[in-house]
Amino acid sequence: MANVLRKWRMRLTQVTNRISIQVKLIGAYIFIILIPIILFSWYLFNGFYQNTIQETLKKNQYLLESEKANILNNIETMGRTAQLSIADREVINYLQSVRELEVPELVDFNMNTFSNLQRLMFNNPNITNVRLFTDNPRTREIWPVIFNESRIEGRAWYKNVLAKKGTVWWEILQDEKDIMQRENGDSELTWTYVSLLREIYYPNDTHVGILQVDMLIDKFFQKAFSPIQDGQSHMLVVDRLGRIFTDKGNQFFKDINLEQLHRDWDTHPHEGATSFTFTVGDAPYLCLSTPIDQLGAHLLNVVSLETPVTQIKHTRNLFIAAAVVLIALLSIITYFLQSLILKKLSILRDSMKKVRRGDLNVQIDMDAGGEVGELAHHFRQMLKKMNELIVEAVNKQAATKEAELNSLKNQIDAHFLYNTLENLKMLAEVEEQYVISDALTSLGALMRYSLKWSNDHVRLRDEIQHIQNYIAIMNIRYDDKLELKLDIPEGYQEQEVLKMSLQPLVENAVKHGMNTDRARREGIEILIRACQKNDAMLIEVTDDGAGMSPEKLGELHEKISMEDAPFYNKYGHKSTGDNEGNGIGLRNVTQRIKMYYGNEYGIHVESAEGAYTQVRMKLPYLILSGGLSVDEKIAYR
């Protein structure tokens, strides 16, 4: 298979090489420009389609939520009407009458309490009926509000209401006859209501009757039954029994099978607000759904996408057609202009051949007009840059040689200093100036350790020896007021440390610890301690000198941990004299440790003003003694 592909690739390359540049450019226009334009247009217009869907979704979601708000307002109105209907104690007393009321009592009830019940309906024009049903044989029916409960005992919802034990039950009553005409078989008038049904208890465990508050469905779901629509969307309601309620005679639903729509909607999860798309024939639709929990129903908004999708497809096709026509025109123009372009390319090609033979002073006589002229200009600039790089390389080589000579000179100067210090030491011993002799010994060792930098890593033992020499020299200045104590087990002397990493810590302890009168009078003690903790080595440098305030300690921690850019923006403008106490030494040590060992290692400073300062260095536990740890060495012995 691989051989077959390789052969076809070679044949395609041979055929392509034999094609003229004019044909290649035309092919490039077709395959490199037309195809990406088609793909881009598909991607672009697919984005337009998705944006259209999203905008349509947002717009109709808003309409859906607005209609839901109206429905919830109707629910609240019906609930408030129901509450007011049984809030009057006289109504409950009438429904619970233990005797038949006399005519004057009935007249009084009708003129006062019953009038209030009727007023509830008149004050709420959307409320169709408020009805109270009672099984009390001593309570007379007063139409159109109070009826005997036997009239509704056979209804399907009656048992559901009783099972709710006083809790509101919502029901959509379809094709209902008026209760006052229900016994009249000749009447064919029916209505569909949204009904609030509730069992009346008083007191809490005594059945009083059934309360029913009705609202016509076209007033309850106004958008679903409104004849005024935009023609692009329509709402409908699906109740808990799967029945669909809407204006089914609307022109919008002419081509939509509502039962099929219900089945499509039922296949999607609809516990909350959802949306999905479906097609009827070639026409796309968007369906949005939101629950109405009180009714156990869902409000759906069906939106036609045919108009915006058709517009997008039409625009896309025009875009692709325009691109094809444009590429055809460009191909024709390219074919006739190719001879002029090839002439300039030939001049440029000959110049390149001269450069390949080593002639870097080629002169290209060509104006800078057009792409080929621009290419010639850049080729001249490239030749200029090449000549500059050659000169720069020669200069760098000369500078490197000069740096090597300077390095050799520095080595000679260092040896001269060592020899001079050794001669001065011998002269001091001859003159019996042993203090000066010891100081020169320490200074020589200090300089030798600092200048001889063959490796970035040393043993802790070597770094401690260097610090001892530093303290010896500083004691000449401070009249032996510095006391260096070491608490380092012998096995830890082989711990790997970075060269010159402890000396800045001790130097800070001397400089800042001796800043008080007490320290200058009594001196300070510097303790260097090493201990192992898990896989890390902790080296602590503690002095009992001046210490520092919490504010300065916080500022020091900030300087140590800051990134380079913000650090130099904030502190880089200070003078050299100011930098002596700004934490640069500790910052450099921390950065070296993190660079070599990782971000989990570094230094940490603790201090109490007038008491002490402790700098703790954390390093990986690495013993430079043949790979043996302290415990292993003891066991081996």
C-alpha positions as CSV (number, residue, x, y, z in Angstrom):
1,M,0.0,0.0,0.0
2,A,2.8,2.4,0.9
3,N,4.6,1.6,-2.4
4,V,1.4,2.4,-4.4
5,L,1.0,5.7,-2.6
6,R,4.6,6.6,-3.2
7,K,4.3,5.8,-7.0
8,W,1.2,7.9,-7.3
9,R,2.9,10.7,-5.5
10,M,5.9,10.6,-7.9
11,R,3.6,10.6,-10.9
12,L,1.6,13.6,-9.6
13,T,4.9,15.5,-8.9
14,Q,6.1,14.8,-12.5
15,V,2.8,15.9,-14.0
16,T,2.8,19.1,-11.9
17,N,6.4,19.9,-12.9
18,R,5.5,19.8,-16.6
19,I,2.6,22.2,-16.2
20,S,3.3,25.8,-17.0
21,I,3.2,28.5,-14.3
22,Q,0.1,30.1,-15.8
23,V,-1.9,26.9,-15.4
24,K,-0.4,26.4,-11.9
25,L,-1.6,29.8,-10.8
26,I,-5.0,29.2,-12.2
27,G,-5.1,25.9,-10.3
28,A,-3.9,27.6,-7.2
29,Y,-6.7,30.1,-7.5
30,I,-9.2,27.3,-7.8
31,F,-7.9,24.9,-5.1
32,I,-6.2,27.4,-2.7
33,I,-8.7,30.2,-2.9
34,L,-12.0,28.8,-4.0
35,I,-12.1,25.8,-1.7
36,P,-11.1,27.8,1.4
37,I,-13.8,30.4,0.5
38,I,-16.4,27.6,0.2
39,L,-15.3,26.2,3.6
40,F,-15.1,29.6,5.2
41,S,-18.5,30.5,3.8
42,W,-19.9,27.3,5.2
43,Y,-18.3,28.0,8.6
44,L,-19.4,31.6,8.5
45,F,-22.9,31.0,7.5
46,N,-23.2,28.1,9.9
47,G,-22.2,30.6,12.6
48,F,-24.8,33.0,11.3
49,Y,-27.3,30.1,11.5
50,Q,-26.3,29.3,15.1
51,N,-26.5,33.0,16.0
52,T,-29.9,33.3,14.4
53,I,-31.0,30.3,16.4
54,Q,-29.6,31.8,19.6
55,E,-31.2,35.2,19.0
56,T,-34.5,33.6,18.1
57,L,-34.2,31.4,21.2
58,K,-33.6,34.5,23.4
59,K,-36.4,36.5,21.9
60,N,-39.0,33.7,22.2
61,Q,-37.7,32.6,25.6
62,Y,-38.4,36.1,26.8
63,L,-41.9,35.9,25.3
64,L,-42.4,32.5,26.9
65,E,-41.3,33.7,30.3
66,S,-43.5,36.8,29.9
67,E,-46.5,34.6,29.2
68,K,-45.5,32.3,32.1
69,A,-45.5,35.4,34.3
70,N,-49.0,36.3,33.2
71,I,-50.1,32.7,33.9
72,L,-48.6,32.8,37.4
73,N,-50.4,36.1,37.9
74,N,-53.7,34.4,37.0
75,I,-52.8,31.6,39.4
76,E,-52.2,34.1,42.1
77,T,-55.5,35.9,41.3
78,M,-57.5,32.6,41.5
79,G,-55.7,31.6,44.7
80,R,-56.5,35.0,46.3
81,T,-60.1,34.7,45.1
82,A,-60.3,31.3,46.6
83,Q,-58.8,32.4,49.9
84,L,-61.2,35.4,50.1
85,S,-64.2,33.2,49.3
86,I,-63.8,31.1,52.5
87,A,-62.3,33.8,54.6
88,D,-65.7,35.0,55.7
89,R,-66.8,33.1,58.8
90,E,-70.5,33.6,57.8
91,V,-69.9,31.5,54.6
92,I,-68.4,28.6,56.7
93,N,-71.3,28.9,59.2
94,Y,-73.8,28.7,56.4
95,L,-72.1,25.6,54.9
96,Q,-72.1,24.0,58.3
97,S,-75.6,24.9,59.3
98,V,-77.1,22.5,61.9
99,R,-80.6,23.5,61.0
100,E,-82.5,24.9,58.0
101,L,-82.4,28.7,58.1
102,E,-85.6,30.7,58.3
103,V,-86.6,32.9,55.4
104,P,-85.4,36.1,57.1
105,E,-82.1,34.5,57.8
106,L,-81.7,33.4,54.2
107,V,-82.6,36.9,53.0
108,D,-80.1,38.5,55.3
109,F,-77.4,36.0,54.2
110,N,-78.2,36.7,50.6
111,M,-78.1,40.4,51.0
112,N,-74.8,40.5,52.8
113,T,-72.5,37.5,52.7
114,F,-73.7,36.1,49.4
115,S,-73.4,39.5,47.8
116,N,-69.8,39.7,48.9
117,L,-69.1,36.4,47.1
118,Q,-70.6,37.6,43.9
119,R,-68.6,40.9,44.2
120,L,-65.4,38.8,44.1
121,M,-66.3,37.6,40.6
122,F,-67.4,41.1,39.5
123,N,-64.1,42.7,40.8
124,N,-62.1,40.1,38.8
125,P,-63.5,40.0,35.3
126,N,-61.2,37.1,34.3
127,I,-62.7,34.9,37.0
128,T,-65.6,33.0,35.4
129,N,-67.1,31.1,38.4
130,V,-66.7,30.8,42.1
131,R,-68.6,27.8,43.5
132,L,-68.9,26.2,46.8
133,F,-70.2,22.6,47.1
134,T,-71.4,21.1,50.4
135,D,-72.8,17.8,51.5
136,N,-74.8,19.4,54.3
137,P,-78.5,18.5,53.7
138,R,-79.6,21.5,55.8
139,T,-77.8,24.0,53.5
140,R,-79.9,25.3,50.6
141,E,-78.4,25.8,47.1
142,I,-78.0,29.5,46.2
143,W,-77.2,29.8,42.5
144,P,-74.8,30.5,41.0
145,V,-72.4,30.0,43.9
146,I,-73.5,27.4,46.4
147,F,-74.5,23.9,45.3
148,N,-74.9,20.5,46.7
149,E,-71.9,18.3,46.6
150,S,-73.8,15.5,45.0
151,R,-73.6,17.4,41.7
152,I,-69.8,16.8,41.5
153,E,-69.3,13.4,43.2
154,G,-69.1,11.6,39.9
155,R,-66.5,13.9,38.4
156,A,-63.0,12.4,37.7
157,W,-61.2,15.0,39.7
158,Y,-63.4,14.7,42.8
159,K,-61.4,11.9,44.4
160,N,-58.1,13.7,43.6
161,V,-59.3,16.8,45.5
162,L,-60.4,14.8,48.5
163,A,-57.0,13.0,48.5
164,K,-55.2,16.3,48.7
165,K,-56.7,17.0,52.2
166,G,-57.2,20.7,51.8
167,T,-54.3,21.3,49.5
168,V,-55.1,23.1,46.2
169,W,-55.6,20.9,43.1
170,W,-55.4,22.4,39.6
171,E,-57.3,20.8,36.8
172,I,-58.0,21.8,33.1
173,L,-61.7,20.9,32.6
174,Q,-62.3,20.4,28.9
175,D,-65.7,20.8,27.2
176,E,-67.6,21.5,30.4
177,K,-71.3,22.3,30.5
178,D,-72.4,24.9,32.9
179,I,-73.5,23.2,36.2
180,M,-76.8,24.9,36.0
181,Q,-77.5,23.5,32.5
182,R,-75.8,20.2,33.0
183,E,-79.1,18.4,33.7
184,N,-80.5,19.9,30.5
185,G,-79.7,17.4,27.8
186,D,-80.7,19.8,25.0
187,S,-77.9,22.3,25.7
188,E,-74.8,21.8,23.6
189,L,-72.8,24.8,24.9
190,T,-69.5,23.8,26.5
191,W,-66.5,25.6,27.9
192,T,-63.0,24.7,28.8
193,Y,-61.8,26.0,32.2
194,V,-58.7,26.1,34.3
195,S,-60.0,25.3,37.7
196,L,-58.7,25.7,41.2
197,L,-60.2,22.9,43.4
198,R,-59.8,22.6,47.1
199,E,-61.5,20.8,49.9
200,I,-62.7,23.1,52.7
201,Y,-61.8,22.0,56.3
202,Y,-63.1,23.8,59.4
203,P,-61.8,23.0,61.8
204,N,-58.8,21.4,60.4
205,D,-60.2,17.8,60.4
206,T,-63.8,18.5,59.5
207,H,-65.0,18.3,55.9
208,V,-67.1,21.4,55.1
209,G,-67.2,21.2,51.3
210,I,-65.4,21.7,48.0
211,L,-64.3,25.1,46.6
212,Q,-64.1,25.6,42.8
213,V,-62.7,28.8,41.1
214,D,-62.8,28.7,37.3
215,M,-61.2,30.8,34.6
216,L,-61.8,30.3,30.9
217,I,-58.8,28.7,29.3
218,D,-58.4,31.5,26.6
219,K,-58.2,34.1,29.4
220,F,-55.8,31.9,31.5
221,F,-53.5,31.1,28.5
222,Q,-53.9,34.3,26.5
223,K,-51.0,33.8,24.1
224,A,-52.0,30.3,23.2
225,F,-55.5,31.3,22.1
226,S,-54.9,34.9,20.9
227,P,-55.9,35.5,17.3
228,I,-53.3,38.2,17.1
229,Q,-49.9,36.5,16.3
230,D,-46.8,37.4,14.4
231,G,-47.2,34.5,12.1
232,Q,-43.8,33.1,13.0
233,S,-44.6,31.5,16.3
234,H,-47.4,30.2,18.4
235,M,-47.9,28.9,21.9
236,L,-49.6,25.8,23.2
237,V,-50.1,24.0,26.5
238,V,-49.6,20.3,27.3
239,D,-51.2,19.2,30.6
240,R,-50.3,16.3,32.9
241,L,-52.6,14.0,30.9
242,G,-50.8,14.8,27.6
243,R,-53.7,16.9,26.2
244,I,-52.8,19.8,23.9
245,F,-54.6,23.1,24.3
246,T,-54.2,25.9,21.8
247,D,-56.0,27.6,18.9
248,K,-55.8,24.6,16.6
249,G,-57.6,26.4,13.8
250,N,-54.7,28.9,13.6
251,Q,-53.0,29.1,10.2
252,F,-49.7,28.5,11.9
253,F,-50.6,24.9,12.7
254,K,-51.8,24.1,9.2
255,D,-48.8,21.9,8.3
256,I,-47.8,20.8,11.8
257,N,-49.1,17.5,13.3
258,L,-49.6,18.4,17.0
259,E,-49.6,14.8,18.1
260,Q,-46.2,14.2,16.4
261,L,-44.9,17.4,17.9
262,H,-46.1,16.1,21.3
263,R,-44.2,12.8,20.7
264,D,-41.0,14.7,19.7
265,W,-41.3,16.9,22.8
266,D,-41.9,13.9,25.0
267,T,-38.6,12.3,23.8
268,H,-36.6,15.3,25.2
269,P,-36.1,15.9,28.9
270,H,-38.4,18.6,30.1
271,E,-38.1,18.8,33.9
272,G,-37.0,22.4,33.5
273,A,-36.9,25.0,30.6
274,T,-35.7,23.2,27.5
275,S,-35.6,23.8,23.7
276,F,-35.1,21.6,20.6
277,T,-35.4,21.9,16.8
278,F,-37.5,19.7,14.5
279,T,-38.5,19.8,10.9
280,V,-41.8,19.4,9.1
281,G,-41.0,18.5,5.6
282,D,-38.1,20.9,4.7
283,A,-39.2,23.6,7.1
284,P,-37.2,23.9,10.3
285,Y,-38.9,24.8,13.6
286,L,-37.7,25.6,17.1
287,C,-39.7,24.5,20.2
288,L,-39.2,26.0,23.6
289,S,-40.7,24.6,26.8
290,T,-41.1,25.8,30.3
291,P,-43.0,24.0,33.2
292,I,-46.0,25.4,35.1
293,D,-45.5,23.4,38.2
294,Q,-48.8,24.3,39.9
295,L,-50.8,22.8,37.0
296,G,-48.4,20.0,36.3
297,A,-48.4,21.3,32.7
298,H,-45.9,22.8,30.3
299,L,-46.1,25.9,28.1
300,L,-44.6,25.4,24.7
301,N,-43.6,28.1,22.1
302,V,-43.3,26.7,18.6
303,V,-41.2,29.1,16.3
304,S,-40.8,28.8,12.6
305,L,-37.2,29.2,11.3
306,E,-38.0,29.0,7.6
307,T,-37.7,32.7,6.8
308,P,-34.3,33.4,8.5
309,V,-32.8,30.1,7.3
310,T,-33.9,30.7,3.7
311,Q,-32.4,34.2,3.9
312,I,-29.1,32.8,5.2
313,K,-28.9,30.1,2.5
314,H,-29.7,32.7,-0.3
315,T,-26.9,35.0,1.0
316,R,-24.5,32.1,1.2
317,N,-25.2,31.0,-2.4
318,L,-24.7,34.6,-3.6
319,F,-21.4,34.8,-1.7
320,I,-20.1,31.6,-3.3
321,A,-21.2,32.5,-6.8
322,A,-19.5,35.9,-6.5
323,A,-16.3,34.2,-5.3
324,V,-16.4,31.8,-8.3
325,V,-16.9,34.7,-10.8
326,L,-14.1,36.8,-9.1
327,I,-11.6,33.9,-9.2
328,A,-12.4,33.3,-12.9
329,L,-11.7,37.0,-13.7
330,L,-8.5,36.9,-11.7
331,S,-7.4,33.7,-13.5
332,I,-7.9,35.3,-16.9
333,I,-6.0,38.5,-15.9
334,T,-3.2,36.4,-14.4
335,Y,-2.8,34.5,-17.6
336,F,-2.2,37.6,-19.7
337,L,0.1,39.3,-17.2
338,Q,2.2,36.3,-16.6
339,S,4.7,37.0,-19.4
340,L,5.6,40.4,-17.8
341,I,6.0,38.8,-14.4
342,L,8.2,36.0,-15.7
343,K,10.6,38.5,-17.3
344,K,11.3,40.1,-13.9
345,L,11.5,36.7,-12.2
346,S,14.2,35.6,-14.7
347,I,16.3,38.7,-13.8
348,L,15.9,37.8,-10.1
349,R,16.8,34.1,-10.8
350,D,20.0,35.0,-12.6
351,S,21.0,37.3,-9.6
352,M,20.4,34.4,-7.2
353,K,22.7,32.2,-9.2
354,K,25.5,34.7,-9.0
355,V,25.1,34.9,-5.2
356,R,25.2,31.1,-5.0
357,R,28.6,31.2,-6.8
358,G,29.9,33.5,-4.0
359,D,29.3,37.0,-5.6
360,L,27.7,38.9,-2.7
361,N,28.0,42.3,-4.5
362,V,25.3,41.6,-7.1
363,Q,23.5,44.7,-8.3
364,I,19.8,44.1,-9.2
365,D,18.5,46.8,-11.5
366,M,14.8,46.5,-10.9
367,D,12.2,49.0,-9.5
368,A,10.3,48.3,-6.3
369,G,6.9,48.2,-8.0
370,G,4.8,45.1,-7.8
371,E,5.3,41.8,-6.0
372,V,8.4,40.9,-8.0
373,G,9.9,44.3,-7.4
374,E,9.2,44.0,-3.7
375,L,10.9,40.5,-3.8
376,A,13.9,42.1,-5.5
377,H,14.1,44.8,-2.8
378,H,14.0,42.2,0.0
379,F,16.7,40.2,-1.8
380,R,18.9,43.3,-1.9
381,Q,18.2,43.8,1.8
382,M,19.1,40.2,2.5
383,L,22.4,40.6,0.7
384,K,23.1,43.7,2.8
385,K,22.2,41.8,6.0
386,M,24.5,38.9,5.0
387,N,27.4,41.2,4.5
388,E,26.7,42.9,7.9
389,L,26.5,39.5,9.6
390,I,29.8,38.5,8.1
391,V,31.4,41.6,9.5
392,E,29.8,41.1,12.8
393,A,31.0,37.5,13.0
394,V,34.6,38.6,12.3
395,N,34.3,41.3,15.0
396,K,32.9,38.7,17.5
397,Q,35.8,36.4,16.8
398,A,38.2,39.2,17.5
399,A,36.4,40.1,20.7
400,T,36.5,36.5,21.8
401,K,40.2,36.4,21.4
402,E,40.5,39.6,23.3
403,A,38.4,38.2,26.2
404,E,40.6,35.1,26.3
405,L,43.7,37.3,26.6
406,N,42.0,39.3,29.4
407,S,41.0,36.1,31.2
408,L,44.6,35.0,31.1
409,K,45.7,38.4,32.4
410,N,43.3,38.1,35.3
411,Q,44.7,34.7,36.2
412,I,48.1,36.2,36.2
413,D,46.9,39.1,38.4
414,A,45.3,36.6,40.8
415,H,48.5,34.6,41.2
416,F,50.4,37.9,41.7
417,L,48.0,38.8,44.6
418,Y,48.4,35.3,46.2
419,N,52.2,35.5,46.0
420,T,52.1,39.1,47.4
421,L,49.9,38.0,50.4
422,E,52.1,35.0,51.1
423,N,55.2,37.3,51.2
424,L,53.5,39.7,53.5
425,K,52.5,36.9,55.7
426,M,56.0,35.6,56.0
427,L,57.3,39.1,56.7
428,A,54.7,39.5,59.5
429,E,55.8,36.2,61.1
430,V,59.4,37.2,60.9
431,E,58.5,40.4,62.7
432,E,56.4,38.3,65.1
433,Q,53.2,40.1,64.1
434,Y,51.1,37.0,64.4
435,V,47.7,38.8,64.4
436,I,48.6,40.3,61.0
437,S,49.9,36.9,59.8
438,D,46.7,35.1,60.7
439,A,44.6,37.9,59.1
440,L,46.6,37.6,55.9
441,T,46.2,33.8,56.0
442,S,42.4,34.2,56.3
443,L,42.3,36.9,53.6
444,G,44.3,34.8,51.2
445,A,42.1,31.8,51.8
446,L,39.0,34.0,51.4
447,M,40.3,35.4,48.0
448,R,41.4,32.0,46.8
449,Y,37.9,30.5,47.5
450,S,36.1,33.5,45.9
451,L,38.2,33.6,42.7
452,K,38.7,29.9,42.1
453,W,35.3,29.0,40.7
454,S,35.6,25.6,39.1
455,N,32.2,24.3,40.1
456,D,28.9,25.8,41.4
457,H,28.5,23.1,44.0
458,V,30.8,22.5,47.0
459,R,30.7,20.6,50.3
460,L,29.2,22.3,53.4
461,R,32.6,21.8,55.0
462,D,34.3,24.1,52.4
463,E,31.6,26.8,52.8
464,I,32.0,26.7,56.6
465,Q,35.8,27.1,56.3
466,H,35.2,30.1,54.0
467,I,32.8,31.6,56.6
468,Q,35.4,31.1,59.4
469,N,37.9,33.0,57.4
470,Y,35.4,35.8,56.8
471,I,34.6,36.0,60.6
472,A,38.3,36.1,61.4
473,I,38.8,39.1,59.1
474,M,35.6,40.9,60.4
475,N,36.8,40.3,64.0
476,I,39.7,42.6,63.3
477,R,37.2,45.4,62.5
478,Y,34.9,44.6,65.4
479,D,37.6,43.9,68.0
480,D,36.7,40.2,68.4
481,K,33.0,41.0,69.1
482,L,31.9,38.3,66.7
483,E,31.5,34.7,68.0
484,L,30.8,31.9,65.5
485,K,29.3,28.7,66.8
486,L,28.7,25.6,64.7
487,D,26.2,22.8,65.4
488,I,26.8,20.6,62.4
489,P,27.2,16.8,62.8
490,E,30.2,15.4,61.1
491,G,28.1,13.4,58.6
492,Y,26.4,16.6,57.4
493,Q,29.8,18.3,56.6
494,E,29.6,16.5,53.2
495,Q,26.2,18.0,52.3
496,E,26.1,19.6,48.8
497,V,25.6,23.4,48.9
498,L,25.9,26.1,46.3
499,K,29.2,27.9,46.5
500,M,29.0,31.4,48.2
501,S,25.4,30.7,49.3
502,L,26.0,30.8,53.1
503,Q,28.4,33.7,53.1
504,P,25.7,36.4,52.2
505,L,23.6,35.1,55.1
506,V,26.5,35.4,57.6
507,E,27.4,38.8,56.1
508,N,23.9,40.1,56.6
509,A,24.0,38.8,60.2
510,V,27.2,40.8,60.8
511,K,26.1,44.0,59.1
512,H,22.6,44.2,60.5
513,G,23.2,42.4,63.8
514,M,25.8,45.0,64.9
515,N,23.6,47.9,64.3
516,T,22.7,48.5,68.0
517,D,24.8,49.9,70.8
518,R,24.4,46.7,72.8
519,A,25.7,44.6,70.0
520,R,28.7,46.9,69.4
521,R,29.4,46.9,73.1
522,E,28.9,43.2,73.9
523,G,29.2,41.6,70.5
524,I,26.9,39.1,68.9
525,E,26.8,35.3,68.6
526,I,26.2,33.7,65.2
527,L,25.1,30.1,65.3
528,I,25.2,27.9,62.2
529,R,23.1,24.7,62.6
530,A,22.4,21.9,60.2
531,C,19.7,19.2,60.5
532,Q,17.8,16.8,58.3
533,K,14.0,16.8,57.9
534,N,12.6,14.1,55.6
535,D,14.4,14.4,52.3
536,A,15.6,18.0,52.9
537,M,18.6,19.5,54.7
538,L,17.9,22.6,56.8
539,I,20.8,25.0,57.5
540,E,20.0,27.8,59.9
541,V,22.1,31.0,60.5
542,T,20.9,32.7,63.7
543,D,22.3,35.8,65.3
544,D,21.3,37.5,68.6
545,G,21.8,41.0,67.2
546,A,19.5,43.9,66.4
547,G,16.7,41.9,64.7
548,M,14.0,43.7,62.7
549,S,10.5,45.0,63.0
550,P,7.5,43.1,61.6
551,E,7.1,45.7,58.9
552,K,10.7,45.3,57.7
553,L,10.4,41.5,57.9
554,G,7.3,41.6,55.7
555,E,9.0,43.9,53.2
556,L,12.0,41.6,53.2
557,H,9.8,38.5,52.5
558,E,8.2,40.5,49.6
559,K,11.5,41.3,48.1
560,I,12.8,37.8,48.3
561,S,9.6,36.3,46.6
562,M,8.9,39.0,44.0
563,E,9.3,38.3,40.3
564,D,12.1,40.1,38.5
565,A,10.0,42.6,36.5
566,P,8.0,44.0,39.5
567,F,11.1,44.0,41.7
568,Y,13.2,46.1,39.4
569,N,10.2,48.4,38.7
570,K,9.9,49.0,42.4
571,Y,13.5,48.9,43.7
572,G,15.7,49.2,40.6
573,H,15.7,53.0,40.7
574,K,17.5,53.1,44.1
575,S,21.1,54.0,44.3
576,T,23.9,51.6,45.0
577,G,24.2,52.9,48.5
578,D,20.6,52.2,49.1
579,N,20.8,48.7,47.8
580,E,23.0,47.5,50.7
581,G,20.0,46.8,52.9
582,N,17.3,46.0,50.4
583,G,17.5,42.2,50.5
584,I,19.3,41.8,47.1
585,G,21.8,39.3,48.6
586,L,19.1,37.1,50.1
587,R,17.1,37.4,46.9
588,N,20.0,36.3,44.8
589,V,20.7,33.3,47.0
590,T,17.0,32.3,46.9
591,Q,16.9,32.6,43.1
592,R,20.1,30.4,42.7
593,I,18.6,27.7,45.0
594,K,15.3,27.6,43.1
595,M,17.1,27.6,39.8
596,Y,19.3,24.6,40.7
597,Y,17.0,22.6,43.0
598,G,13.4,23.7,42.3
599,N,10.7,26.1,43.7
600,E,10.1,24.0,46.8
601,Y,13.6,25.0,48.1
602,G,14.9,28.4,49.2
603,I,15.3,30.5,52.3
604,H,12.9,31.8,55.0
605,V,13.6,34.6,57.5
606,E,12.3,34.9,61.0
607,S,13.1,37.8,63.3
608,A,12.1,39.7,66.5
609,E,13.2,43.3,66.9
610,G,16.0,43.6,69.5
611,A,16.2,39.8,70.0
612,Y,17.3,37.7,67.0
613,T,17.3,37.0,63.3
614,Q,17.2,33.5,61.9
615,V,17.7,32.7,58.2
616,R,16.7,29.1,57.3
617,M,18.0,27.6,54.1
618,K,16.2,24.5,52.7
619,L,18.1,22.2,50.3
620,P,17.7,18.7,49.0
621,Y,19.5,16.1,51.2
622,L,22.6,15.3,49.0
623,I,25.7,13.9,50.7
624,L,28.9,14.1,48.6
625,S,30.5,11.0,50.1
626,G,30.1,8.2,47.6
627,G,26.3,8.2,47.8
628,L,26.1,7.1,51.5
629,S,23.9,8.9,54.0
630,V,25.0,9.6,57.5
631,D,23.1,6.6,58.9
632,E,24.5,4.4,56.2
633,K,28.1,5.5,56.9
634,I,27.7,4.8,60.6
635,A,26.3,1.4,59.9
636,Y,29.1,0.6,57.4
637,R,31.7,1.5,60.0
